[in-house]
Amino acid sequence: MTPRQPRVSENTIDNISVIRTKTTSKRVNINTLISRYKKEKAKEKADTYIFVGLACTLVVISGILVSL
């Protein structure tokens, strides 16, 4: 393996785009930042829905058990 060949762990899309961005320009790509922000918000929203669903299920199940 020559020193210029990327390792397997460095051969991901995120790392390649970061490396390319660092070498080509010092400016920040706002579209990349916005898309990353939207992905994080979507994940947080899904996590919140799961948590609320589990909490509601727990309340319903405990209510059923108490009524028996």
mmCIF file as gemmi writes it, N, C-alpha and C atoms, coordinates in Angstrom:
data_model
loop_
_atom_site.group_PDB
_atom_site.id
_atom_site.type_symbol
_atom_site.label_atom_id
_atom_site.label_alt_id
_atom_site.label_comp_id
_atom_site.label_asym_id
_atom_site.label_entity_id
_atom_site.label_seq_id
_atom_site.pdbx_PDB_ins_code
_atom_site.Cartn_x
_atom_site.Cartn_y
_atom_site.Cartn_z
_atom_site.occupancy
_atom_site.B_iso_or_equiv
_atom_site.pdbx_formal_charge
_atom_site.auth_seq_id
_atom_site.auth_asym_id
_atom_site.pdbx_PDB_model_num
ATOM 1 N N . MET Axp A 1 ? 0.857 -1.169 0 1 0 ? 1 A 1
ATOM 2 C CA . MET Axp A 1 ? 0 0 0 1 0 ? 1 A 1
ATOM 3 C C . MET Axp A 1 ? 0.903 1.232 0 1 0 ? 1 A 1
ATOM 4 N N . THR Axp A 2 ? 0.652 2.137 -0.905 1 0 ? 2 A 1
ATOM 5 C CA . THR Axp A 2 ? 1.439 3.366 -0.957 1 0 ? 2 A 1
ATOM 6 C C . THR Axp A 2 ? 0.875 4.369 0.036 1 0 ? 2 A 1
ATOM 7 N N . PRO Axp A 3 ? 1.645 5.345 0.444 1 0 ? 3 A 1
ATOM 8 C CA . PRO Axp A 3 ? 1.157 6.32 1.437 1 0 ? 3 A 1
ATOM 9 C C . PRO Axp A 3 ? -0.027 7.146 0.944 1 0 ? 3 A 1
ATOM 10 N N . ARG Axp A 4 ? -0.233 7.272 -0.356 1 0 ? 4 A 1
ATOM 11 C CA . ARG Axp A 4 ? -1.319 8.104 -0.875 1 0 ? 4 A 1
ATOM 12 C C . ARG Axp A 4 ? -2.631 7.342 -0.997 1 0 ? 4 A 1
ATOM 13 N N . GLN Axp A 5 ? -2.625 6.017 -0.865 1 0 ? 5 A 1
ATOM 14 C CA . GLN Axp A 5 ? -3.861 5.261 -0.972 1 0 ? 5 A 1
ATOM 15 C C . GLN Axp A 5 ? -4.666 5.401 0.315 1 0 ? 5 A 1
ATOM 16 N N . PRO Axp A 6 ? -5.98 5.671 0.203 1 0 ? 6 A 1
ATOM 17 C CA . PRO Axp A 6 ? -6.793 5.822 1.41 1 0 ? 6 A 1
ATOM 18 C C . PRO Axp A 6 ? -7.026 4.479 2.083 1 0 ? 6 A 1
ATOM 19 N N . ARG Axp A 7 ? -7.122 4.51 3.386 1 0 ? 7 A 1
ATOM 20 C CA . ARG Axp A 7 ? -7.477 3.305 4.121 1 0 ? 7 A 1
ATOM 21 C C . ARG Axp A 7 ? -8.971 3.075 3.98 1 0 ? 7 A 1
ATOM 22 N N . VAL Axp A 8 ? -9.423 1.883 4.354 1 0 ? 8 A 1
ATOM 23 C CA . VAL Axp A 8 ? -10.839 1.536 4.229 1 0 ? 8 A 1
ATOM 24 C C . VAL Axp A 8 ? -11.696 2.464 5.073 1 0 ? 8 A 1
ATOM 25 N N . SER Axp A 9 ? -11.246 2.804 6.261 1 0 ? 9 A 1
ATOM 26 C CA . SER Axp A 9 ? -12.043 3.666 7.138 1 0 ? 9 A 1
ATOM 27 C C . SER Axp A 9 ? -12.132 5.095 6.605 1 0 ? 9 A 1
ATOM 28 N N . GLU Axp A 10 ? -11.181 5.497 5.786 1 0 ? 10 A 1
ATOM 29 C CA . GLU Axp A 10 ? -11.207 6.844 5.223 1 0 ? 10 A 1
ATOM 30 C C . GLU Axp A 10 ? -11.977 6.9 3.909 1 0 ? 10 A 1
ATOM 31 N N . ASN Axp A 11 ? -12.484 5.788 3.454 1 0 ? 11 A 1
ATOM 32 C CA . ASN Axp A 11 ? -13.106 5.721 2.144 1 0 ? 11 A 1
ATOM 33 C C . ASN Axp A 11 ? -14.628 5.831 2.244 1 0 ? 11 A 1
ATOM 34 N N . THR Axp A 12 ? -15.124 6.692 3.099 1 0 ? 12 A 1
ATOM 35 C CA . THR Axp A 12 ? -16.557 6.915 3.196 1 0 ? 12 A 1
ATOM 36 C C . THR Axp A 12 ? -16.901 8.235 2.524 1 0 ? 12 A 1
ATOM 37 N N . ILE Axp A 13 ? -18.158 8.404 2.205 1 0 ? 13 A 1
ATOM 38 C CA . ILE Axp A 13 ? -18.597 9.604 1.495 1 0 ? 13 A 1
ATOM 39 C C . ILE Axp A 13 ? -18.372 10.849 2.339 1 0 ? 13 A 1
ATOM 40 N N . ASP Axp A 14 ? -18.686 10.763 3.644 1 0 ? 14 A 1
ATOM 41 C CA . ASP Axp A 14 ? -18.507 11.922 4.516 1 0 ? 14 A 1
ATOM 42 C C . ASP Axp A 14 ? -17.05 12.346 4.584 1 0 ? 14 A 1
ATOM 43 N N . ASN Axp A 15 ? -16.16 11.376 4.762 1 0 ? 15 A 1
ATOM 44 C CA . ASN Axp A 15 ? -14.74 11.712 4.866 1 0 ? 15 A 1
ATOM 45 C C . ASN Axp A 15 ? -14.198 12.249 3.546 1 0 ? 15 A 1
ATOM 46 N N . ILE Axp A 16 ? -14.633 11.683 2.43 1 0 ? 16 A 1
ATOM 47 C CA . ILE Axp A 16 ? -14.155 12.156 1.131 1 0 ? 16 A 1
ATOM 48 C C . ILE Axp A 16 ? -14.612 13.587 0.895 1 0 ? 16 A 1
ATOM 49 N N . SER Axp A 17 ? -15.879 13.888 1.216 1 0 ? 17 A 1
ATOM 50 C CA . SER Axp A 17 ? -16.363 15.25 1.005 1 0 ? 17 A 1
ATOM 51 C C . SER Axp A 17 ? -15.657 16.235 1.924 1 0 ? 17 A 1
ATOM 52 N N . VAL Axp A 18 ? -15.354 15.83 3.151 1 0 ? 18 A 1
ATOM 53 C CA . VAL Axp A 18 ? -14.644 16.714 4.075 1 0 ? 18 A 1
ATOM 54 C C . VAL Axp A 18 ? -13.226 16.946 3.579 1 0 ? 18 A 1
ATOM 55 N N . ILE Axp A 19 ? -12.57 15.881 3.141 1 0 ? 19 A 1
ATOM 56 C CA . ILE Axp A 19 ? -11.207 16.021 2.631 1 0 ? 19 A 1
ATOM 57 C C . ILE Axp A 19 ? -11.2 16.918 1.406 1 0 ? 19 A 1
ATOM 58 N N . ARG Axp A 20 ? -12.142 16.711 0.499 1 0 ? 20 A 1
ATOM 59 C CA . ARG Axp A 20 ? -12.236 17.53 -0.699 1 0 ? 20 A 1
ATOM 60 C C . ARG Axp A 20 ? -12.49 18.987 -0.353 1 0 ? 20 A 1
ATOM 61 N N . THR Axp A 21 ? -13.386 19.221 0.611 1 0 ? 21 A 1
ATOM 62 C CA . THR Axp A 21 ? -13.711 20.578 1.017 1 0 ? 21 A 1
ATOM 63 C C . THR Axp A 21 ? -12.494 21.263 1.632 1 0 ? 21 A 1
ATOM 64 N N . LYS Axp A 22 ? -11.742 20.527 2.44 1 0 ? 22 A 1
ATOM 65 C CA . LYS Axp A 22 ? -10.575 21.123 3.089 1 0 ? 22 A 1
ATOM 66 C C . LYS Axp A 22 ? -9.489 21.462 2.087 1 0 ? 22 A 1
ATOM 67 N N . THR Axp A 23 ? -9.355 20.648 1.055 1 0 ? 23 A 1
ATOM 68 C CA . THR Axp A 23 ? -8.262 20.878 0.116 1 0 ? 23 A 1
ATOM 69 C C . THR Axp A 23 ? -8.62 21.89 -0.961 1 0 ? 23 A 1
ATOM 70 N N . THR Axp A 24 ? -9.9 21.987 -1.328 1 0 ? 24 A 1
ATOM 71 C CA . THR Axp A 24 ? -10.255 22.859 -2.442 1 0 ? 24 A 1
ATOM 72 C C . THR Axp A 24 ? -10.552 24.288 -2.018 1 0 ? 24 A 1
ATOM 73 N N . SER Axp A 25 ? -11.249 24.48 -0.907 1 0 ? 25 A 1
ATOM 74 C CA . SER Axp A 25 ? -11.568 25.853 -0.497 1 0 ? 25 A 1
ATOM 75 C C . SER Axp A 25 ? -11.731 25.918 1.014 1 0 ? 25 A 1
ATOM 76 N N . LYS Axp A 26 ? -11.682 27.112 1.521 1 0 ? 26 A 1
ATOM 77 C CA . LYS Axp A 26 ? -11.846 27.323 2.959 1 0 ? 26 A 1
ATOM 78 C C . LYS Axp A 26 ? -13.265 27.768 3.297 1 0 ? 26 A 1
ATOM 79 N N . ARG Axp A 27 ? -14.137 27.876 2.302 1 0 ? 27 A 1
ATOM 80 C CA . ARG Axp A 27 ? -15.511 28.306 2.535 1 0 ? 27 A 1
ATOM 81 C C . ARG Axp A 27 ? -16.372 27.144 3.025 1 0 ? 27 A 1
ATOM 82 N N . VAL Axp A 28 ? -17.452 27.487 3.712 1 0 ? 28 A 1
ATOM 83 C CA . VAL Axp A 28 ? -18.381 26.499 4.229 1 0 ? 28 A 1
ATOM 84 C C . VAL Axp A 28 ? -19.53 26.35 3.249 1 0 ? 28 A 1
ATOM 85 N N . ASN Axp A 29 ? -19.88 25.098 2.964 1 0 ? 29 A 1
ATOM 86 C CA . ASN Axp A 29 ? -21.006 24.836 2.082 1 0 ? 29 A 1
ATOM 87 C C . ASN Axp A 29 ? -22.281 24.845 2.93 1 0 ? 29 A 1
ATOM 88 N N . ILE Axp A 30 ? -23.099 25.855 2.757 1 0 ? 30 A 1
ATOM 89 C CA . ILE Axp A 30 ? -24.298 26.024 3.575 1 0 ? 30 A 1
ATOM 90 C C . ILE Axp A 30 ? -25.314 24.92 3.308 1 0 ? 30 A 1
ATOM 91 N N . ASN Axp A 31 ? -25.374 24.398 2.09 1 0 ? 31 A 1
ATOM 92 C CA . ASN Axp A 31 ? -26.324 23.33 1.78 1 0 ? 31 A 1
ATOM 93 C C . ASN Axp A 31 ? -25.999 22.06 2.556 1 0 ? 31 A 1
ATOM 94 N N . THR Axp A 32 ? -24.723 21.762 2.716 1 0 ? 32 A 1
ATOM 95 C CA . THR Axp A 32 ? -24.318 20.595 3.494 1 0 ? 32 A 1
ATOM 96 C C . THR Axp A 32 ? -24.704 20.769 4.954 1 0 ? 32 A 1
ATOM 97 N N . LEU Axp A 33 ? -24.485 21.959 5.483 1 0 ? 33 A 1
ATOM 98 C CA . LEU Axp A 33 ? -24.841 22.217 6.878 1 0 ? 33 A 1
ATOM 99 C C . LEU Axp A 33 ? -26.344 22.135 7.099 1 0 ? 33 A 1
ATOM 100 N N . ILE Axp A 34 ? -27.118 22.667 6.177 1 0 ? 34 A 1
ATOM 101 C CA . ILE Axp A 34 ? -28.578 22.631 6.302 1 0 ? 34 A 1
ATOM 102 C C . ILE Axp A 34 ? -29.089 21.207 6.231 1 0 ? 34 A 1
ATOM 103 N N . SER Axp A 35 ? -28.555 20.413 5.307 1 0 ? 35 A 1
ATOM 104 C CA . SER Axp A 35 ? -29.011 19.025 5.191 1 0 ? 35 A 1
ATOM 105 C C . SER Axp A 35 ? -28.639 18.223 6.424 1 0 ? 35 A 1
ATOM 106 N N . ARG Axp A 36 ? -27.458 18.465 6.991 1 0 ? 36 A 1
ATOM 107 C CA . ARG Axp A 36 ? -27.042 17.773 8.216 1 0 ? 36 A 1
ATOM 108 C C . ARG Axp A 36 ? -27.959 18.164 9.368 1 0 ? 36 A 1
ATOM 109 N N . TYR Axp A 37 ? -28.322 19.452 9.451 1 0 ? 37 A 1
ATOM 110 C CA . TYR Axp A 37 ? -29.216 19.932 10.499 1 0 ? 37 A 1
ATOM 111 C C . TYR Axp A 37 ? -30.601 19.293 10.37 1 0 ? 37 A 1
ATOM 112 N N . LYS Axp A 38 ? -31.101 19.208 9.153 1 0 ? 38 A 1
ATOM 113 C CA . LYS Axp A 38 ? -32.416 18.605 8.936 1 0 ? 38 A 1
ATOM 114 C C . LYS Axp A 38 ? -32.419 17.123 9.297 1 0 ? 38 A 1
ATOM 115 N N . LYS Axp A 39 ? -31.335 16.407 8.996 1 0 ? 39 A 1
ATOM 116 C CA . LYS Axp A 39 ? -31.239 14.989 9.356 1 0 ? 39 A 1
ATOM 117 C C . LYS Axp A 39 ? -31.24 14.822 10.871 1 0 ? 39 A 1
ATOM 118 N N . GLU Axp A 40 ? -30.504 15.676 11.568 1 0 ? 40 A 1
ATOM 119 C CA . GLU Axp A 40 ? -30.453 15.591 13.027 1 0 ? 40 A 1
ATOM 120 C C . GLU Axp A 40 ? -31.819 15.888 13.632 1 0 ? 40 A 1
ATOM 121 N N . LYS Axp A 41 ? -32.515 16.895 13.112 1 0 ? 41 A 1
ATOM 122 C CA . LYS Axp A 41 ? -33.838 17.247 13.627 1 0 ? 41 A 1
ATOM 123 C C . LYS Axp A 41 ? -34.835 16.122 13.365 1 0 ? 41 A 1
ATOM 124 N N . ALA Axp A 42 ? -34.752 15.49 12.188 1 0 ? 42 A 1
ATOM 125 C CA . ALA Axp A 42 ? -35.656 14.39 11.872 1 0 ? 42 A 1
ATOM 126 C C . ALA Axp A 42 ? -35.417 13.212 12.819 1 0 ? 42 A 1
ATOM 127 N N . LYS Axp A 43 ? -34.16 12.946 13.137 1 0 ? 43 A 1
ATOM 128 C CA . LYS Axp A 43 ? -33.84 11.86 14.061 1 0 ? 43 A 1
ATOM 129 C C . LYS Axp A 43 ? -34.357 12.187 15.455 1 0 ? 43 A 1
ATOM 130 N N . GLU Axp A 44 ? -34.173 13.418 15.906 1 0 ? 44 A 1
ATOM 131 C CA . GLU Axp A 44 ? -34.67 13.821 17.218 1 0 ? 44 A 1
ATOM 132 C C . GLU Axp A 44 ? -36.19 13.722 17.271 1 0 ? 44 A 1
ATOM 133 N N . LYS Axp A 45 ? -36.847 14.095 16.188 1 0 ? 45 A 1
ATOM 134 C CA . LYS Axp A 45 ? -38.307 14.037 16.134 1 0 ? 45 A 1
ATOM 135 C C . LYS Axp A 45 ? -38.786 12.586 16.218 1 0 ? 45 A 1
ATOM 136 N N . ALA Axp A 46 ? -38.123 11.691 15.499 1 0 ? 46 A 1
ATOM 137 C CA . ALA Axp A 46 ? -38.483 10.278 15.547 1 0 ? 46 A 1
ATOM 138 C C . ALA Axp A 46 ? -38.26 9.721 16.945 1 0 ? 46 A 1
ATOM 139 N N . ASP Axp A 47 ? -37.148 10.091 17.572 1 0 ? 47 A 1
ATOM 140 C CA . ASP Axp A 47 ? -36.877 9.634 18.939 1 0 ? 47 A 1
ATOM 141 C C . ASP Axp A 47 ? -37.943 10.134 19.91 1 0 ? 47 A 1
ATOM 142 N N . THR Axp A 48 ? -38.381 11.353 19.722 1 0 ? 48 A 1
ATOM 143 C CA . THR Axp A 48 ? -39.419 11.921 20.585 1 0 ? 48 A 1
ATOM 144 C C . THR Axp A 48 ? -40.73 11.167 20.419 1 0 ? 48 A 1
ATOM 145 N N . TYR Axp A 49 ? -41.1 10.868 19.178 1 0 ? 49 A 1
ATOM 146 C CA . TYR Axp A 49 ? -42.332 10.113 18.929 1 0 ? 49 A 1
ATOM 147 C C . TYR Axp A 49 ? -42.262 8.724 19.56 1 0 ? 49 A 1
ATOM 148 N N . ILE Axp A 50 ? -41.131 8.081 19.477 1 0 ? 50 A 1
ATOM 149 C CA . ILE Axp A 50 ? -40.973 6.759 20.076 1 0 ? 50 A 1
ATOM 150 C C . ILE Axp A 50 ? -41.123 6.854 21.593 1 0 ? 50 A 1
ATOM 151 N N . PHE Axp A 51 ? -40.483 7.832 22.194 1 0 ? 51 A 1
ATOM 152 C CA . PHE Axp A 51 ? -40.569 8.006 23.653 1 0 ? 51 A 1
ATOM 153 C C . PHE Axp A 51 ? -42.001 8.292 24.092 1 0 ? 51 A 1
ATOM 154 N N . VAL Axp A 52 ? -42.688 9.175 23.389 1 0 ? 52 A 1
ATOM 155 C CA . VAL Axp A 52 ? -44.075 9.511 23.74 1 0 ? 52 A 1
ATOM 156 C C . VAL Axp A 52 ? -44.969 8.29 23.554 1 0 ? 52 A 1
ATOM 157 N N . GLY Axp A 53 ? -44.743 7.537 22.5 1 0 ? 53 A 1
ATOM 158 C CA . GLY Axp A 53 ? -45.529 6.322 22.264 1 0 ? 53 A 1
ATOM 159 C C . GLY Axp A 53 ? -45.328 5.3 23.37 1 0 ? 53 A 1
ATOM 160 N N . LEU Axp A 54 ? -44.096 5.112 23.799 1 0 ? 54 A 1
ATOM 161 C CA . LEU Axp A 54 ? -43.832 4.173 24.891 1 0 ? 54 A 1
ATOM 162 C C . LEU Axp A 54 ? -44.459 4.642 26.194 1 0 ? 54 A 1
ATOM 163 N N . ALA Axp A 55 ? -44.402 5.947 26.455 1 0 ? 55 A 1
ATOM 164 C CA . ALA Axp A 55 ? -45.005 6.485 27.672 1 0 ? 55 A 1
ATOM 165 C C . ALA Axp A 55 ? -46.524 6.289 27.655 1 0 ? 55 A 1
ATOM 166 N N . CYS Axp A 56 ? -47.155 6.547 26.518 1 0 ? 56 A 1
ATOM 167 C CA . CYS Axp A 56 ? -48.613 6.356 26.406 1 0 ? 56 A 1
ATOM 168 C C . CYS Axp A 56 ? -48.982 4.882 26.564 1 0 ? 56 A 1
ATOM 169 N N . THR Axp A 57 ? -48.194 4.009 25.981 1 0 ? 57 A 1
ATOM 170 C CA . THR Axp A 57 ? -48.443 2.58 26.103 1 0 ? 57 A 1
ATOM 171 C C . THR Axp A 57 ? -48.324 2.139 27.55 1 0 ? 57 A 1
ATOM 172 N N . LEU Axp A 58 ? -47.338 2.664 28.255 1 0 ? 58 A 1
ATOM 173 C CA . LEU Axp A 58 ? -47.163 2.337 29.664 1 0 ? 58 A 1
ATOM 174 C C . LEU Axp A 58 ? -48.36 2.795 30.489 1 0 ? 58 A 1
ATOM 175 N N . VAL Axp A 59 ? -48.871 3.972 30.198 1 0 ? 59 A 1
ATOM 176 C CA . VAL Axp A 59 ? -50.043 4.482 30.923 1 0 ? 59 A 1
ATOM 177 C C . VAL Axp A 59 ? -51.261 3.615 30.648 1 0 ? 59 A 1
ATOM 178 N N . VAL Axp A 60 ? -51.47 3.235 29.405 1 0 ? 60 A 1
ATOM 179 C CA . VAL Axp A 60 ? -52.629 2.406 29.048 1 0 ? 60 A 1
ATOM 180 C C . VAL Axp A 60 ? -52.522 1.028 29.698 1 0 ? 60 A 1
ATOM 181 N N . ILE Axp A 61 ? -51.357 0.417 29.624 1 0 ? 61 A 1
ATOM 182 C CA . ILE Axp A 61 ? -51.19 -0.918 30.207 1 0 ? 61 A 1
ATOM 183 C C . ILE Axp A 61 ? -51.353 -0.878 31.728 1 0 ? 61 A 1
ATOM 184 N N . SER Axp A 62 ? -50.779 0.119 32.367 1 0 ? 62 A 1
ATOM 185 C CA . SER Axp A 62 ? -50.931 0.215 33.833 1 0 ? 62 A 1
ATOM 186 C C . SER Axp A 62 ? -52.398 0.497 34.188 1 0 ? 62 A 1
ATOM 187 N N . GLY Axp A 63 ? -53.103 1.271 33.392 1 0 ? 63 A 1
ATOM 188 C CA . GLY Axp A 63 ? -54.535 1.519 33.635 1 0 ? 63 A 1
ATOM 189 C C . GLY Axp A 63 ? -55.345 0.255 33.507 1 0 ? 63 A 1
ATOM 190 N N . ILE Axp A 64 ? -55.013 -0.574 32.542 1 0 ? 64 A 1
ATOM 191 C CA . ILE Axp A 64 ? -55.728 -1.841 32.364 1 0 ? 64 A 1
ATOM 192 C C . ILE Axp A 64 ? -55.449 -2.768 33.556 1 0 ? 64 A 1
ATOM 193 N N . LEU Axp A 65 ? -54.201 -2.806 33.974 1 0 ? 65 A 1
ATOM 194 C CA . LEU Axp A 65 ? -53.859 -3.676 35.109 1 0 ? 65 A 1
ATOM 195 C C . LEU Axp A 65 ? -54.518 -3.209 36.408 1 0 ? 65 A 1
ATOM 196 N N . VAL Axp A 66 ? -54.624 -1.915 36.616 1 0 ? 66 A 1
ATOM 197 C CA . VAL Axp A 66 ? -55.256 -1.392 37.833 1 0 ? 66 A 1
ATOM 198 C C . VAL Axp A 66 ? -56.753 -1.667 37.807 1 0 ? 66 A 1
ATOM 199 N N . SER Axp A 67 ? -57.379 -1.616 36.638 1 0 ? 67 A 1
ATOM 200 C CA . SER Axp A 67 ? -58.818 -1.819 36.557 1 0 ? 67 A 1
ATOM 201 C C . SER Axp A 67 ? -59.213 -3.283 36.72 1 0 ? 67 A 1
ATOM 202 N N . LEU Axp A 68 ? -58.266 -4.196 36.602 1 0 ? 68 A 1
ATOM 203 C CA . LEU Axp A 68 ? -58.592 -5.609 36.797 1 0 ? 68 A 1
ATOM 204 C C . LEU Axp A 68 ? -58.66 -5.864 38.262 1 0 ? 68 A 1
